[in-house]
Amino acid sequence: MDQRVTVLSDSRDDPFALHLAASAVLDDRGTVVGWSRRAQDLLGYPETAVIGRPALEDLVDPRDLPAAKDAVAMCRRAGGWFGVLAVRHRNGRFVEMGFRARALLRDGGVREWILVGAPAAEVLEWQRDRAVLDGLFRRCPIGLVVHSPEMTILRVNRAIERFTGVPAASFRGVGTGALLVAEDAQKAVDRVRQVMQTGRSLFSTEQYARLERDPARERAVSVSAFRLEDPSGRVLGVAETVEDVTERHRARLRLALLAQAGARIGTTLDVQETAWELADVMVPHLADHVSVDMSQPVTRGEESAPGLTEPLVRVAVRSVLAQQPELLQPGGEPVEFAPDMPQARCLADGRAVLEPVLPPDWFSMEPRQGQHVPDPGVHSLIVVPLAARGQVLGAMSLWRSRRPDPFEADDVTLAHEVASRAAVSIDNARRYTQQQQTALTLQRSLLPRAVPHQLAVEVAPRYFPAKAASGLGGDWFDVIPLSGARVALVVGDVVGHGLHASATMGRLRTAVHTLASLDLEPDEVLSRLDDLVNLLAAEQEAVGERPVGEQVIGATCLYALYDPVSRLCSAARAGHPPPVVTTPDGEVSLLELPAGPPLGLGGLPFESRDIELAEGSLLTLYTNGLIGERHIDLDTGLARLCAALTRPADPLERTCQAVVDSLVPAHPADDIALLIARTRVLPPQNVASWRLPLDPTSAAQARTLTTAQLTEWGLEHLTFTTELIASELVTNAYRYASGPVTLRLIRERSLICEVTDTSHTSPHLRRARTTDEGGRGLFLVAQMTERWGTRYTREGKTVWTEQPLLGL
């Protein structure tokens, strides 16, 4: 059928209002015998111009005649038709009209056809409105309730049926809030009445909606309400959308409790004070009663022996009850637990124990050691270990007696998270010095011991650890040689201090090395690092661990690539301060790079910027500790840094020392990483490049050019292997690429051979079988070279190889 004709599904209701729709009457031969005023307004034809005329010939475009005739045939078979058809206006344009056709029988068996039409846009809009209304009541996952002015329920959708377990038909005529417990029902009635009387809509109002049939189950819903009115303004009722947000509500409460725990637990380096802070946070927000039992050596600030063989002491307790009978051991006497007690199992396994429903006679059994009754009505219990850095320091027990709902798995996760934070705070005082020493050793081992010599740049790095009171940070720098004589300059800063920051720094530095070996663009490197940081954070969340003094993993990074052949520097940053560029004539400026979000936040892309650097330019990379010390502001720090870099011709070590003398204090509050690089340019006579056509003779031409160039460079001893390498790489490009091929030779510390084409297909090294006719070329290339690889660009890829030059 022609695309100008769209058949619509019929509906039980007539979508055309009589005062708006156009109408026409056709006899059984398709001749117009009746024409309405509205039809004249919509199509421009007066009745005298169309009555007695065949409708198909005068009103339908000849190109639509086959489709129109199909519609006529369908109409005759079914006795009616409903669809959209393009009708010719009197001025020659076409009007999309929605039509409904029905047969009429007159006296004598004469059959005529009545057509009622409306603009297609209005018909389609009506269809959509009907579909939306039907979807709201049949398929919408959000509950919908319609209340009458008399405060009874007129209709609910199937989501309400699923939420309450009551059939939708049973709600008709039921009073508003009738199915809820009295407290929640009154709030629902007041809410609907307020909207009914004032006409002011409510948006996402949260309240409890506990059902009368299941009052112990706590439910939270988000309700939005608006008043229903007819065109004259008469109030017809109130419509409410009801969304079950119980899990979200609980999650928000848990997050609030976590935030409160972070603010209130660990304010001091006192073990017992921290235990009381933990107890204060848990009651009454999560539990009705809580007790904290610690290993006795831990209460004295000593190291806990493996296996927790020392006695336990109850050091903190809280309860919603005014009286706490037998809950606290007087004088901090040791507390023992029978082997079958939940606390004993928790301490033995180092894992949380959940007893969602305790037996009714749990406290009526014969008294056992360690069993102290906080409330005879206790019905649910959680025991979580207080573990820090692999050591179990004690256990926290949580009971519920007043709240009817039992503990669940999410409560265990929350309690474990809070307990873990408290345990870290408890253990922090006695482990702090040891952690600092370990972190310093680790950090020094993870930073580069020596910067490799580079022909592309001359570098001068510096690293200064923070003073002991601040804790070691995660600043790092790196200089990474890349293919094609290029070099990568990297500076990064992990958020926070201590052992965790040092370990994360080591992971990121290793990841940067791996990503750099793939010859990725700077923005792509930062994107991959961002994924890694998110993965590390997810791992910590999964096991319920947090770094000391930190809430999330995060880092900043600046990654720059410099090519000594093209003198092009490409750089990108992730929340890091921009680099400083000093031209050979002493002009200093900040390289304005798109900021990008810090690693681990996500949401925004990273962007690279290319800049051409003159030979002898200085590129200075640094962490924020260099310019953001507490005694100077950021602008002042940048000004001092720029002033120290105004003499690029000085020896690089002297320039680097000038920066240190100007900005680095004797005891920095934060780690500082500084990397200054002076750019070099590869002499033009050390680079040879040719553009080869994509034809069968390219490989032979590549061998000829390679031989000539190596002879000119005095590298005749490499002719045979380089010819083979160039020939194989060009042949691969000829087979799989679709555009011209570029062959480039670079004489540096090694002989670099590069073949660039427009294909993004990477060659793969494989071992050919004895019966294969091919597949050995790349294997031979790998055997004859020191290194080889592939780097991708927006236009294609470059396959490169390196052969050592003896004596250089």
NUMIBA-686883 format. One line per 4 residues: number of its first residue (from 0); their letters; for each residue x, y, z of C-alpha. Coordinates in steps of 0.1 Angstrom, whole numbers, always signed. Layout:
<atoms>
NUM) a) X Y Z; ...
</atoms>
This chain:
<atoms>
0) mdqr) +0 +0 +0; +12 +35 -7; +30 +53 +21; +4 +81 +20
4) vtvl) -23 +57 +32; -21 +45 +68; -47 +20 +81; -55 +26 +117
8) sdsr) -70 +2 +142; -107 +9 +148; -119 +21 +182; -150 +16 +203
12) ddpf) -155 +54 +205; -160 +79 +177; -130 +102 +176; -147 +129 +155
16) alhl) -169 +155 +172; -198 +165 +151; -192 +202 +152; -155 +197 +142
20) aasa) -156 +169 +117; -161 +172 +79; -187 +149 +64; -196 +137 +29
24) vldd) -220 +112 +14; -211 +90 -16; -234 +68 -36; -225 +33 -43
28) rgtv) -205 +43 -74; -183 +68 -55; -201 +100 -66; -205 +128 -41
32) vgws) -241 +133 -32; -237 +152 +1; -211 +178 +13; -209 +195 +47
36) rraq) -199 +231 +55; -169 +218 +75; -157 +198 +45; -158 +230 +25
40) dllg) -137 +248 +52; -111 +221 +53; -107 +214 +16; -119 +246 +0
44) ypet) -145 +230 -23; -180 +244 -22; -208 +219 -24; -216 +229 -60
48) avig) -181 +220 -71; -181 +184 -57; -217 +172 -56; -223 +149 -86
52) rpal) -185 +145 -91; -166 +112 -86; -146 +115 -54; -117 +93 -65
56) edlv) -111 +114 -96; -115 +149 -82; -102 +145 -46; -75 +119 -47
60) dprd) -41 +123 -63; -36 +100 -93; -5 +85 -76; -27 +75 -46
64) lpaa) -55 +59 -68; -42 +23 -63; -41 +27 -26; -75 +45 -25
68) kdav) -90 +17 -46; -76 -8 -21; -93 +11 +7; -126 +11 -13
72) amcr) -124 -26 -18; -116 -31 +19; -145 -9 +28; -170 -28 +6
76) ragg) -159 -61 +21; -160 -50 +57; -189 -25 +55; -166 +3 +67
80) wfgv) -131 +16 +68; -109 +38 +91; -76 +52 +80; -56 +82 +68
84) lavr) -56 +94 +32; -41 +124 +14; -69 +146 -1; -64 +173 -27
88) hrng) -72 +208 -16; -88 +231 -40; -56 +251 -42; -37 +221 -52
92) rfve) -19 +211 -20; -27 +178 -2; -42 +176 +32; -37 +145 +54
96) mgfr) -72 +135 +66; -83 +107 +89; -115 +91 +76; -142 +69 +90
100) aral) -165 +53 +63; -197 +35 +70; -225 +20 +47; -260 +34 +48
104) lrdg) -290 +15 +34; -319 +36 +21; -354 +26 +10; -354 +2 -19
108) gvre) -321 -13 -10; -300 +17 -22; -266 +17 -5; -248 +49 +2
112) wilv) -216 +57 +21; -211 +84 +47; -176 +97 +52; -166 +116 +84
116) gapa) -131 +132 +83; -108 +152 +105; -72 +164 +101; -49 +134 +104
120) aevl) -28 +151 +131; -59 +154 +154; -69 +118 +147; -34 +105 +155
124) ewqr) -32 +127 +186; -65 +112 +198; -52 +77 +191; -21 +84 +212
128) drav) -42 +99 +240; -63 +68 +241; -32 +46 +241; -17 +66 +269
132) ldgl) -49 +64 +290; -51 +26 +283; -15 +22 +292; -19 +41 +325
136) frrc) -45 +17 +337; -33 -16 +322; +5 -15 +318; +19 +14 +338
140) pigl) +43 +2 +366; +33 +32 +387; +1 +30 +407; -28 +53 +397
144) vvhs) -58 +60 +419; -88 +82 +410; -108 +96 +439; -143 +111 +436
148) pemt) -154 +144 +452; -171 +123 +479; -137 +108 +489; -143 +74 +475
152) ilrv) -122 +55 +450; -135 +55 +414; -108 +34 +397; -73 +21 +402
156) nrai) -49 +6 +378; -32 -28 +379; -1 -15 +396; -22 -7 +427
160) erft) -37 -42 +424; -2 -57 +425; +8 -34 +454; -21 -43 +476
164) gvpa) -30 -78 +465; -66 -67 +461; -84 -69 +427; -89 -36 +410
168) asfr) -126 -40 +407; -129 -43 +445; -118 -7 +449; -148 +9 +433
172) gvgt) -168 +28 +460; -143 +21 +487; -134 +51 +509; -101 +68 +504
176) gall) -74 +52 +526; -97 +24 +537; -71 -3 +531; -44 +14 +552
180) vaed) -37 +14 +589; -55 +42 +607; -24 +65 +610; -15 +62 +574
184) aqka) -51 +63 +562; -57 +96 +579; -27 +112 +561; -39 +99 +528
188) vdrv) -74 +113 +533; -60 +147 +544; -37 +148 +513; -65 +141 +489
192) rqvm) -89 +165 +505; -62 +193 +504; -57 +188 +467; -95 +186 +462
196) qtgr) -101 +219 +480; -72 +240 +470; -64 +227 +435; -27 +228 +443
200) slfs) -9 +197 +430; +14 +177 +451; +46 +163 +437; +66 +132 +450
204) teqy) +53 +134 +486; +67 +104 +505; +47 +88 +533; +42 +53 +548
208) arle) +15 +31 +534; +11 +2 +557; -17 -21 +547; -43 -31 +573
212) rdpa) -40 -67 +562; -2 -66 +568; +6 -39 +594; +40 -52 +603
216) rera) +54 -48 +568; +68 -13 +565; +60 +3 +531; +69 +38 +518
220) vsvs) +53 +53 +487; +59 +85 +467; +26 +102 +459; +19 +129 +433
224) afrl) -17 +143 +431; -36 +167 +410; -73 +178 +407; -95 +167 +379
228) edps) -118 +193 +363; -142 +195 +334; -140 +223 +308; -164 +244 +329
232) grvl) -142 +241 +360; -164 +217 +379; -143 +194 +402; -145 +158 +391
236) gvae) -121 +143 +416; -84 +138 +423; -59 +116 +405; -29 +102 +424
240) tved) +2 +84 +412; +16 +60 +438; +51 +46 +434; +65 +20 +458
244) vter) +97 +35 +470; +102 +13 +501; +137 +1 +490; +147 +36 +479
248) hrar) +134 +50 +512; +154 +24 +532; +184 +30 +511; +182 +68 +518
252) lrla) +179 +61 +555; +209 +38 +553; +229 +64 +534; +219 +90 +560
256) llaq) +231 +66 +587; +264 +61 +568; +268 +99 +566; +261 +102 +603
260) agar) +285 +74 +611; +312 +91 +590; +308 +124 +609; +304 +110 +644
264) igtt) +326 +79 +646; +364 +83 +649; +366 +118 +661; +393 +108 +685
268) ldvq) +421 +83 +686; +406 +67 +718; +394 +31 +715; +366 +32 +740
272) etaw) +353 +66 +729; +351 +53 +694; +331 +23 +706; +306 +45 +723
276) elad) +303 +67 +692; +295 +35 +673; +268 +25 +697; +253 +60 +697
280) vmvp) +250 +59 +659; +233 +25 +657; +205 +32 +683; +177 +39 +675
284) hlad) +183 +44 +637; +190 +7 +630; +186 -13 +662; +168 -10 +695
288) hvsv) +197 -23 +715; +234 -26 +707; +265 -38 +725; +302 -36 +715
292) dmsq) +326 -62 +727; +363 -57 +721; +395 -77 +725; +410 -68 +759
296) pvtr) +445 -60 +744; +428 -36 +719; +412 -16 +748; +447 -10 +760
300) gees) +460 +0 +727; +480 -31 +721; +483 -55 +691; +456 -81 +690
304) apgl) +469 -117 +688; +459 -138 +657; +427 -158 +662; +413 -135 +689
308) tepl) +424 -158 +717; +423 -130 +744; +392 -124 +765; +366 -99 +753
312) vrva) +354 -69 +772; +320 -52 +768; +331 -16 +763; +299 +2 +750
316) vrsv) +261 -3 +751; +230 +16 +741; +193 +8 +743; +160 +25 +736
320) laqq) +149 +14 +770; +155 +36 +800; +166 +6 +820; +192 -18 +806
324) pell) +191 -49 +829; +222 -71 +828; +233 -57 +795; +266 -41 +806
328) qpgg) +292 -61 +825; +302 -40 +855; +338 -29 +857; +346 -41 +822
332) epve) +349 -78 +832; +356 -103 +805; +326 -116 +784; +325 -152 +772
336) fapd) +303 -167 +746; +292 -203 +743; +304 -219 +710; +269 -221 +696
340) mpqa) +261 -184 +703; +259 -161 +672; +287 -139 +687; +310 -169 +689
344) rcla) +303 -180 +654; +309 -144 +641; +342 -141 +659; +354 -175 +648
348) dgra) +345 -170 +611; +351 -133 +609; +318 -129 +591; +285 -113 +600
352) vlep) +257 -135 +614; +221 -127 +607; +193 -143 +628; +162 -126 +612
356) vlpp) +137 -144 +634; +148 -157 +669; +128 -185 +684; +102 -173 +709
360) dwfs) +119 -193 +737; +154 -181 +728; +157 -162 +761; +138 -187 +782
364) mepr) +164 -214 +778; +189 -222 +805; +212 -192 +809; +245 -194 +791
368) qgqh) +276 -174 +793; +275 -142 +773; +237 -142 +770; +223 -110 +785
372) vpdp) +187 -102 +778; +183 -65 +766; +146 -69 +762; +123 -100 +765
376) gvhs) +106 -89 +733; +138 -93 +712; +130 -111 +679; +158 -104 +655
380) livv) +196 -102 +658; +227 -92 +638; +263 -98 +649; +290 -82 +628
384) plaa) +328 -84 +634; +348 -53 +641; +377 -61 +617; +404 -38 +605
388) rgqv) +434 -45 +583; +429 -83 +585; +425 -83 +623; +393 -91 +642
392) lgam) +392 -67 +671; +358 -76 +685; +321 -78 +676; +290 -56 +676
396) slwr) +256 -71 +685; +224 -55 +673; +189 -64 +685; +154 -54 +676
400) srrp) +124 -57 +700; +103 -25 +695; +104 -24 +657; +82 -52 +642
404) dpfe) +101 -58 +610; +131 -82 +613; +166 -75 +601; +174 -82 +565
408) addv) +204 -86 +543; +207 -49 +535; +208 -42 +572; +237 -66 +576
412) tlah) +255 -47 +548; +249 -14 +565; +259 -26 +599; +290 -42 +585
416) evas) +299 -10 +567; +295 +11 +598; +314 -14 +619; +342 -16 +595
420) raav) +346 +22 +597; +345 +21 +634; +371 -7 +635; +394 +12 +613
424) sidn) +391 +42 +636; +397 +20 +667; +428 +4 +651; +441 +36 +636
428) arry) +459 +50 +666; +481 +20 +673; +487 +13 +637; +494 +48 +625
432) tqqq) +531 +48 +627; +535 +14 +612; +512 +24 +584; +532 +55 +577
436) qtal) +565 +36 +575; +550 +10 +553; +534 +35 +530; +567 +54 +526
440) tlqr) +585 +22 +517; +558 +12 +492; +556 +47 +476; +594 +49 +471
444) sllp) +594 +14 +455; +565 +24 +431; +579 +56 +419; +604 +54 +390
448) ravp) +640 +48 +403; +656 +65 +373; +642 +83 +343; +653 +66 +310
452) hqla) +673 +87 +286; +652 +101 +258; +662 +116 +225; +629 +133 +222
456) veva) +631 +153 +255; +655 +162 +283; +638 +158 +316; +643 +169 +352
460) pryf) +619 +153 +377; +614 +159 +414; +593 +143 +441; +587 +155 +476
464) paka) +567 +134 +501; +543 +151 +525; +552 +157 +561; +543 +129 +585
468) asgl) +513 +146 +601; +495 +147 +567; +504 +112 +557; +519 +102 +524
472) ggdw) +499 +108 +493; +496 +92 +459; +514 +117 +436; +535 +102 +408
476) fdvi) +553 +111 +376; +566 +90 +347; +585 +93 +314; +575 +65 +290
480) plsg) +593 +59 +257; +568 +51 +228; +570 +39 +193; +581 +63 +165
484) arva) +607 +81 +188; +578 +96 +207; +576 +100 +245; +548 +101 +270
488) lvvg) +550 +125 +300; +527 +117 +329; +519 +133 +362; +491 +121 +386
492) dvvg) +477 +125 +420; +456 +100 +439; +431 +115 +464; +439 +110 +500
496) hglh) +469 +98 +520; +484 +67 +534; +489 +31 +524; +458 +30 +503
500) asat) +468 +61 +482; +502 +47 +476; +489 +13 +465; +463 +29 +442
504) mgrl) +491 +51 +428; +511 +20 +420; +481 +5 +402; +475 +36 +382
508) rtav) +511 +40 +372; +512 +3 +361; +480 +8 +341; +494 +39 +324
512) htla) +525 +20 +313; +502 -7 +299; +479 +17 +281; +509 +37 +268
516) sldl) +523 +5 +252; +490 +3 +232; +498 +37 +216; +464 +52 +227
520) epde) +456 +89 +224; +457 +109 +257; +420 +112 +260; +416 +74 +254
524) vlsr) +442 +67 +281; +424 +88 +306; +391 +71 +297; +406 +37 +304
528) lddl) +421 +50 +337; +387 +63 +347; +372 +28 +342; +400 +13 +363
532) vnll) +394 +37 +392; +356 +30 +391; +365 -8 +391; +387 -3 +422
536) aaeq) +359 +16 +440; +334 -11 +431; +358 -38 +445; +360 -19 +478
540) eavg) +323 -15 +480; +318 -53 +473; +339 -63 +503; +328 -35 +526
544) erpv) +362 -19 +529; +371 +18 +529; +405 +35 +530; +414 +53 +562
548) geqv) +402 +89 +561; +386 +86 +527; +352 +80 +513; +358 +71 +476
552) igat) +387 +64 +453; +396 +93 +431; +426 +106 +412; +437 +133 +388
556) clya) +461 +128 +359; +478 +147 +331; +490 +127 +301; +510 +143 +273
560) lydp) +526 +128 +241; +554 +145 +223; +566 +136 +188; +601 +149 +180
564) vsrl) +596 +145 +143; +564 +166 +139; +572 +187 +171; +535 +181 +180
568) csaa) +525 +177 +216; +490 +161 +224; +478 +164 +259; +447 +157 +280
572) ragh) +439 +161 +317; +415 +146 +342; +408 +172 +369; +445 +181 +370
576) pppv) +462 +215 +369; +472 +225 +333; +508 +223 +322; +530 +253 +317
580) vttp) +547 +259 +284; +578 +281 +280; +589 +291 +245; +626 +293 +236
584) dgev) +624 +331 +239; +611 +329 +275; +574 +335 +270; +555 +315 +297
588) slle) +518 +305 +294; +494 +279 +307; +484 +253 +281; +446 +256 +281
592) lpag) +434 +220 +281; +397 +210 +285; +396 +203 +323; +378 +169 +322
596) pplg) +365 +153 +355; +388 +137 +380; +392 +100 +375; +365 +80 +392
600) lggl) +337 +105 +388; +327 +97 +352; +299 +114 +333; +319 +137 +310
604) pfes) +343 +128 +282; +380 +136 +282; +394 +158 +254; +428 +162 +239
608) rdie) +445 +193 +225; +474 +194 +201; +500 +221 +201; +532 +225 +181
612) laeg) +563 +232 +203; +594 +249 +190; +627 +231 +197; +640 +239 +232
616) sllt) +606 +247 +247; +599 +237 +283; +569 +217 +292; +563 +217 +330
620) lytn) +539 +192 +346; +532 +192 +383; +507 +182 +410; +485 +207 +429
624) glig) +507 +203 +460; +533 +226 +442; +510 +256 +438; +483 +249 +464
628) erhi) +501 +251 +497; +481 +265 +525; +503 +295 +530; +498 +307 +493
632) dldt) +467 +308 +471; +465 +292 +437; +470 +324 +416; +501 +333 +436
636) glar) +515 +298 +432; +510 +298 +395; +526 +333 +392; +557 +320 +411
640) lcaa) +559 +289 +390; +558 +310 +358; +584 +334 +371; +608 +305 +378
644) ltrp) +604 +292 +343; +612 +323 +323; +648 +313 +314; +645 +282 +293
648) adpl) +681 +284 +281; +695 +277 +316; +706 +241 +324; +674 +222 +330
652) ertc) +685 +210 +365; +691 +247 +375; +656 +256 +362; +641 +228 +381
656) qavv) +659 +238 +413; +646 +274 +409; +611 +261 +409; +617 +240 +440
660) dslv) +633 +270 +458; +604 +293 +449; +575 +270 +457; +584 +239 +478
664) pahp) +584 +245 +516; +607 +226 +540; +578 +203 +551; +551 +202 +525
668) addi) +516 +195 +536; +509 +175 +505; +530 +154 +482; +546 +172 +453
672) alli) +555 +158 +419; +573 +180 +394; +585 +171 +359; +601 +196 +335
676) artr) +609 +185 +299; +629 +204 +273; +618 +194 +238; +642 +182 +211
680) vlpp) +636 +178 +174; +648 +149 +154; +670 +162 +125; +652 +160 +92
684) qnva) +681 +139 +77; +672 +112 +102; +637 +107 +89; +627 +95 +55
688) swrl) +591 +91 +43; +575 +80 +11; +539 +77 +0; +533 +45 -20
692) pldp) +505 +36 -43; +482 +7 -35; +493 -16 -63; +512 -49 -66
696) tsaa) +545 -31 -72; +545 -13 -39; +564 -40 -20; +592 -39 -46
700) qart) +593 -1 -45; +595 -2 -7; +625 -25 -9; +643 -2 -34
704) ltta) +636 +29 -13; +647 +12 +19; +680 +0 +4; +688 +34 -9
708) qlte) +681 +51 +24; +700 +27 +45; +730 +30 +22; +728 +68 +26
712) wgle) +728 +64 +64; +756 +39 +63; +735 +11 +77; +741 -15 +49
716) hltf) +743 -43 +75; +706 -39 +82; +695 -38 +45; +684 -74 +42
720) ttel) +663 -75 +74; +648 -40 +68; +639 -48 +32; +621 -79 +44
724) iase) +603 -60 +71; +592 -31 +48; +582 -56 +21; +560 -77 +44
728) lvtn) +543 -47 +60; +536 -30 +27; +523 -63 +13; +499 -66 +43
732) ayry) +487 -31 +37; +482 -38 +0; +461 -69 +9; +438 -54 +36
736) asgp) +438 -16 +32; +419 +5 +8; +440 +37 +4; +475 +48 -1
740) vtlr) +503 +35 +21; +531 +56 +38; +565 +41 +45; +587 +59 +70
744) lire) +622 +52 +83; +635 +69 +114; +671 +67 +126; +672 +72 +164
748) rsli) +688 +50 +190; +672 +22 +169; +661 +19 +133; +624 +24 +132
752) cevt) +603 +12 +102; +567 +23 +100; +540 +15 +75; +508 +35 +77
756) dtsh) +475 +27 +59; +438 +36 +62; +427 +3 +76; +418 -3 +113
760) tsph) +423 -40 +110; +453 -51 +131; +477 -78 +119; +480 -108 +141
764) lrra) +510 -129 +147; +505 -166 +141; +525 -197 +135; +518 -211 +100
768) rttd) +514 -248 +94; +537 -266 +70; +508 -269 +45; +500 -232 +46
772) eggr) +510 -210 +17; +512 -178 +37; +510 -165 +73; +548 -165 +80
776) glfl) +556 -129 +71; +547 -113 +104; +562 -141 +123; +595 -134 +105
780) vaqm) +592 -97 +112; +587 -104 +149; +618 -126 +149; +640 -101 +132
784) terw) +631 -70 +153; +636 -60 +188; +600 -47 +192; +570 -43 +170
788) gtry) +534 -31 +174; +504 -13 +160; +491 +22 +169; +458 +35 +157
792) treg) +448 +70 +146; +416 +85 +134; +426 +79 +98; +439 +43 +101
796) ktvw) +468 +25 +118; +506 +24 +118; +525 -9 +121; +560 -2 +134
800) teqp) +592 -21 +142; +624 -13 +159; +659 -28 +153; +688 -19 +176
804) llgl) +716 +2 +162; +749 -11 +176; +771 +17 +190; +744 +43 +192
</atoms>
